Amino acid sequence: MREAERVRHLRPIEQPLPHCSRRHVMSEP
């Protein structure tokens, strides 16, 4: 999921909980 990671970095404001989101990505391969 590299594209999703890039979008998160590009628009971190879009996500209300960037911490939870980031943790989920790290947890999943």
C-alpha positions as CSV (number, residue, x, y, z in Angstrom):
1,M,0.0,0.0,0.0
2,R,2.6,2.6,-1.0
3,E,0.1,4.8,-2.7
4,A,-2.0,5.1,0.4
5,E,1.1,6.0,2.4
6,R,2.0,8.7,-0.1
7,V,-1.5,10.2,0.0
8,R,-1.4,10.3,3.8
9,H,1.8,12.3,3.7
10,L,0.5,14.5,1.0
11,R,-2.8,15.2,2.8
12,P,-2.4,14.4,6.5
13,I,-5.2,16.9,7.3
14,E,-7.7,14.8,5.3
15,Q,-7.5,12.1,8.0
16,P,-9.1,13.1,11.4
17,L,-6.9,10.6,13.2
18,P,-3.5,10.3,11.5
19,H,-2.1,8.5,14.5
20,C,-4.6,5.7,14.3
21,S,-4.3,5.5,10.6
22,R,-0.5,5.4,10.6
23,R,-0.5,2.7,13.2
24,H,-2.9,0.6,11.1
25,V,-0.6,0.8,8.1
26,M,2.4,-0.1,10.2
27,S,0.5,-3.1,11.7
28,E,-0.5,-4.4,8.3
29,P,2.1,-5.5,5.8
